[in-house]
Amino acid sequence: MTSINHAGTLFTVGEVAQATGGVVVRRSAKPIRSVVIDSRTAVDFCLFVPLAGERANGHDFIPEAAGRGASAVLAGAGVWANQGERLAEIAERDDISCVVADDTLAALQDLARFHMARFPRLFRVGVTGSSGKTTVKELIGAVLSRNAPTMVSAGNLNSEIGVPLSAFAVTAEHRYGVFEMGVNRPGEMDVLASIVRPNLAVLTNIGTAHIGPLGSREGIAAEKKKIASYLKKSEAFFIYEEESFYGFLSRDSGGRVIPYGPRHTQGLQGGSDQGLDGTAIDWEGLLIRFPLAGFHNYRNALAAIAVASFLKLPPQSVKEGLEAAAPLFGRSQILRGKITVIQDCYNANPDSMAQALAFLSEVSWTGRRIAVLGSMRELGDHGPGLHRTLGRNAAALTLDAVFFFGEETRDALDAYREARGAAAAEWCGDFDELARRVTAVVRTGDLVLVKGSRALELERLVPFLSAQDTAGEGV
């Protein structure tokens, strides 16, 4: 057999078995240099961990992962009992290692704990909240990375699957690790906190995102509070100063509870709203030109400043990190043109919808203001009432036109029309129809908010708006 360069090995097959309580049923000499859960992203020398999903079982894609260069697979015991002969033939054919564990998701998490335990000197920051956590995670990462090598979890890898994958990105060179930690079911934060074991925790807010599975805002608060469960007395739990659950969240925290916000952030002299250009922040004698627009993003910046202050980082590095911030895809992106678009369609929940609508209504703008609002998902039995609240909120603002999209927003349209009548509001269930109606109304000089849950892919509307020259008939 051709010799294989083991440089950069992430795990040995024995370590995979040790960490997961699994059994090695076939051992190859190939190293393991990365971990993937999607066979389409499999590369040479990766460990493929197949997971059972709602629509497909990852075990069905072991041949594809092997064909793409995987050097090992971590299979479930139940599948192996039924398909072991077939999988063993694949392993033999492609010379890959096989480890069999009871549950592949639990094994993935155990492997992440094993990996994180290798870095006891890594300073870990965990960020959670109903909204804003991805932006806060990115801002904290931008500041910390200007002081030392920092691992920042990619995208929104924040779940019981995403956090383990983020953990595998940590290397010995990293001084800091910043992890986004989201929950959508009871008990999930226990899993995430046991993997990350944060030294600092940041909670942006308690809203109604994922209220369906968690039952109530109280249930959401109780679950997210667990992010601080591993804190020591010398460590800190940052909570927004106006959080309505502040008292509950601050009780029985292992670390020091520190409020952040305009009244409490150390060294803050104030912030000046610059409209679509963001906020000018006066902090520690420095003028920080923070480019992300809206008060909610100003709050997010103050969370990063509070963490930096606690860690006694040089103020200039904080300024540089915040000034270099850029909006992530679908999160308060300002797309300027003859029609200016606020593309905020990565996700939507009642709290982020209210923030986006308030910004659209209040920002300095000489033209018309139009909102395209998509359905909010994972609200369970609360969905109809929360969509009606969305409709009432939109009706209370000074907007020139409102478009609702998605079956759930029928309730929003009803509430809107109860408050304001039929004028200036429409509902669409078909995207092509939505695109036709919106482009028939918008015109040069308009400011258009596009916001909805990820599944609706409302960013598809933006090219239609960008293609408009002077546009439609107006309303």
N, C-alpha and C positions, 0 to 999 in steps of 0.2 A: 504494500500500500504506500502511496505517495505520502511523505511526511507533511504534517500540517502545522502551520505557524500558530501557536497558542497565544501569541501576544494579544493583549486586550480582552482576554477571557473574562466574561462576567460571572459565570458559574461553571463549576464542573457538574457532571451528571450526578455524582455522589452528593454534592451540596444541594441540588434540586430535591433529591430524595430525602435528605436529612431535614431540609427546611419544611417540606410539605408532609412528612410522614408517609411518603410514597415508597414504592418498590421499583427498583430498576429491573425491567424485563428484557431490555436489550441495551448494550453499551457500545457506542461508537467512539472512535478516537477524535472525532470532530469537536472543536470547542463550541461553547455557547457564548455569543458576544452581544446578544440583544434578546428582548422578549416581545412577542407580538401576539395579538388575539384575533387578528383578521388575516386570513390566508392571502388576501390580495396585497397585503403589505409585507409578506414574508420575504426575507432576503437571506443571502448566504450566512450560515452559522447562527441563525436565530433559533430560539426556543418557541415553538408554537403551542399556545395554551387555548384549546378549543372550549368555548363556552356555549351553554344551551340558551338560546334566545327565544323570543315569542314566535318568530317566523322560521327559524332554522336552527339546527344544532351544528356547532362548529366542528364536531367530530366528522361530519360528512365532508369536510374540506381538508382533511389531513393529507390526502394525495396531492392536492393543489399546493399546499404549503411545502410539502416535501419536494415537489417539482420545482419550486421557486428557490430552493436552497436551504430550507430549514435543516438544522443539524440534530434537532431533538424535538420530541413532542411530549406533552404532559397530558395524559389521557385520564378520563374518568373510569373508575372501577366498574360501574354498571355497564358502560359501553364496551369496555374491554371484555367483560364476561360474555357479552353477546357477539362481539365482532373481533375478538382478539386474534383469531386465526388470520382474518383478512388484513388487520392492521400490522400484524407481525410480518406478513409477506411484503407489505409496503415498506416497513422499516428495514427489512433485509435487502430489498431491491435497491433502496436509495441510501443505504448505510446510515441510518439515523438512530439515535438513542431513543428509548421509550421509558418513561417513568409513569407508573399508574398510581393515582391518588383517589381518595374517596370522592372528593368534590373539587372540580377544577377551579371554580371561583374562589372557594376558601383556600385552595392551594396557591392560587395567584397572590392572594393577600398574605398568606404565610411566607411566601417567597419574598414579598416586598418587605415584611418585617425583618426577615433574615438579612436582607441587603441593607436596610437602614441601620441595623445594629452594628454594621461594620464601621460606621462613621459617628462615634460618640461625640466628636468635637464639632460636628456640623450644628450650626445654630439654625433652628427651624422656626419659621413663621407660618402659622395657619390662619387663613382668612375665610370667613363664612358670612352668611347673611342672605336675606331674601332677594335683594337686588344690589348691584354695585360691586359684588365681590370679585368679579373678573378684573374690572378696572382697578380696584384697590390693589389686588395682587400684582398687576402689571406695574403700578406706580411704585409700590414698595420695592419690587424687584429692580426697577430702573434706578432707584436711589441706592439700594444696597450694592448693586453691581458696579457702581462708581467707587466703591471702597474696597471690595474684595470679590473674588470669583463667586458667582451666585447662580444657583439653579432655580429657575422660575418655571413652574408647571406650565406646560404648553396649552394654549387655547383654553378650553374649559374642561380639562381633564380633572374633574372634581368629585367623581362618584366612587362607589365601591369598586369599580373597574378602573376608572381614570386615575385615582390617587396611586394605586400600585404601579401603574405604568409610569407616572411621574417619578415615583421613588426610584425606579430603575435608571433614571437619567442622572442620579447623584453619583459623583465620582470623588475620589480622594482630594482633588484639587479644590473642591467647593468649600467655601467658608460659611456661606449662607444657603438655605433652601427655603423657597417661598411656595407654599402649597395652597391652592384653592380647594375648599372642602364644602361640598354641597350635599344636601340630604333630600330625599323624597319618600322616605319610609321610616317608621320607628326603628330604632336600633342601629341605623346606618352610621351615625356619628361615632358611636362606640367603636365601630370597625375602623373608621378613618383616623380617629384620634390615636388608636393603638398602633397604627402604622406610622403616622407622622410624629407623634409625641412632641407637639410644638413647645418651644420655649417662650414664644409670644403668640397670643391669639388676638385676632381682630374680628369683631362682629359689627357689620355695617348697619343692619336693621332687622327688625322682625316684621314681616309683612304677611302676605297671603299666598305667595308662590308655593305650589305643591300642597295647598291646604287640603285638597281632597284626600290624599293618603295619610296626612298627619292630623286631620280632623278639625283643628282649630288653631288660632294664633297662639294660644297657650301651649298646645302640643308642639307647634313649631319652635317656640321659645325654649321649651324643655329639651327638645332634641338638639338644637343648635348650641345650647349652653354647655353641652358635653365637650365641646372643643377645648374647654379650659380644664378638663378633668385631670390632665397630667402636669399641670403647672406647679412649679415650686414657689416658695414664698418670695424668692428674689426675682421671679419672673412676672409677666404682666398680661392682663386681659383688657384690651381696649374696646370700649363701647361708646357709641355715639351719645353725646350728652343729652339729647332730647328724646332718646328712645323710651317709648312708653313702658317697656318691660325692664327698664334699667334696674329697678330695685330687685326684681326676681332674678335677673341675670347675674347681678353682683353678689348675691348671697352664696356663701359656701364655695367661693372660688378658691382654688389652691394658691393662686398668685395674687398680686396686687391689682385691683381694679382701677383703671385709669380712664376717665371720660375724655373724649376728644370732640372738637367742634369749635365754632367761633368764640365761645366764651372760655374754653378751657385749654386750647392748644398753646403750649408754652412758647413764648416769643412772638406770638401772632399780634400784629398791630391792626390788621383788617384786610378786607378784600374788596376790590372794585370790579363790578360786573362789566365786562367788555363785550357783551352780546354774543354773537356768533364766534367772536375771536377768543372767548374764554374768560378768564379772571386774572386781574393783576393782584398778586398776593404780597402783602408787606409783612415780612417775617425776618426776625433777627437782623434788622437793618438792611435786608436785601429786598429788592423788587423782583419777584418771580412772575414772569409772564407765562402763566399756565394756559395752554392752548385749548383744553377741553371745555366746551361750552356748558353752561347751566349750573344752577346752585348745587344740584346733586353731585356734579363732578368736582365742584369746589369742596364739598364735604369729603369726597373721596381723596382729594389731595391732602386735606387736613389729617386724614387717617395716616397717610404715608409720612407726613411731617411729624406726627405724634410718635410714630415708631422710631423715626430717625432721631428725635430728641431724646427718647428713652435710651437709645444706644449711643448717644453722644457722638453722632456722626458729624463731620465738618459741614457747616451750613452751605458752603459753596457747592458741595457735591449734591446736596438736596436740591438746590436751585437748578443745577445742571440736569439732574434726573427728571425733575418735573417739567422743565422747559422743553425737554426732548420728547415728552409724551405725545403719542399719536393715537387717535381712536382706533380701536380694533374693528374688524369687519362687523358691520351691522349694529354697532354700539355708538350712537350719537355722532355718526359721521356726517360732516357738513360737506355736501357735494355742490359746489358753486357753479352757476351757469345762468343762462337766461331765466331758467326756473331753478331756484335753489332748493335742494332736497335735504331734509334731515333723515338720513337712512338709519333707522333704529329698529331693525327687523330681525336681530339675532334671537330675541326672545321677548316675551311680554307677560307681565303679571299685573294685577290691579295697582300695585304701588308704582311700578315703573311706567305704566300707562298714565297715571295721574301726574307723575313728574314730567313726562314728555309733553303732555297736553298743556300743563302750566307753562313750560318753557316756550312752547309754540305761541301761546297767547300773550306772554309777557315780554318776550325778546323784542328789542328795538327793530322795527321793520316798517318800511314805507308802503309795501305792497300788500296783497291779500294773503291770508293765512288759510291753508287747507289741510285737513287731516284725513289720512287713509288708515283706518284702524282695523286690524285683523283680530280674529278670535284669540282668546286666552285659554290655554289648555291646562290640564291637571288640577282643576278646581273642584272636581267631584260634584256633590250635591249643592255646593255653594255657587256653582257656575252661573246659573240663570240670574241670581240676585246680584252677583258681582258684575255681570255684563250689563244689567240694568243700571247699576251705579256708574259704570263707564259711560253709558248713554246720557245720564243726568249730568255728569261732570262735563261732558262735551257740550251739552246744551247750555250750561251756565257760562261758557266762555265766549269771547268775541271771535268767532271763526266764520270765515266766508263760505265754506263748504265742508261737509263731512261725508266720507264714504265708509261704510261698514262692510267688511268682507269675512265670509265664513259663517257656517250655520249657527254657531253660538251667538253671533252678534245680532241675530234677529231681535233678541231681547234688548240689546243696546239701542237698536233703532226704535223699538216701541217706546222705551223710556225717553229717548230724545224727542220723539214726536209728541209724547204726552206733555213735555215741558215747553216745546217751542213750535209745535205744529210740523207740517210736512216740508216746509221750506228748507232748502239748503242741506238736505240729508238724503242719502240713498243707501240701499243695501244690494250687495251682489253675492251670489254663491258660486259664480263661475269666473275664473281669472280673466279669460279673454274679454268677457263682458265688462269686468271691472276696468281693464286697461282702456277699452273703448270709451267708457263713461268718464273716466278721469281725464283722459287726453282731450275729450271734447270740452272740458270745463277749464282746465288750467291755461294760463297765458303768461307771457313774459312778465317778470317782476314778482311772480308768486313765490311764496315760501310753503313747501309741502312737507308735512311729516308723514313718513311711511313706517308704521309700527305694527307688529303682530308676532304671534308665536312662530318659532323656527319652522314648524311643519308646513306653514303656509308659503314659505319662500317668497315673501313679499318684495325682496330685492329684485325679483323679475320685473317689477313695475318701473324701476329706475331707468332702464334704457328707453322706455317709451317717453318718459318725461325729458330725458336728455335730448331726445330727437326732436322735441318740439321747438319750433322757431318762435312764432308769436302765439300759437295755440288757439284754443277754442272759443266758444261763444260766450263763456263766462256764465255767472249765475246772478 
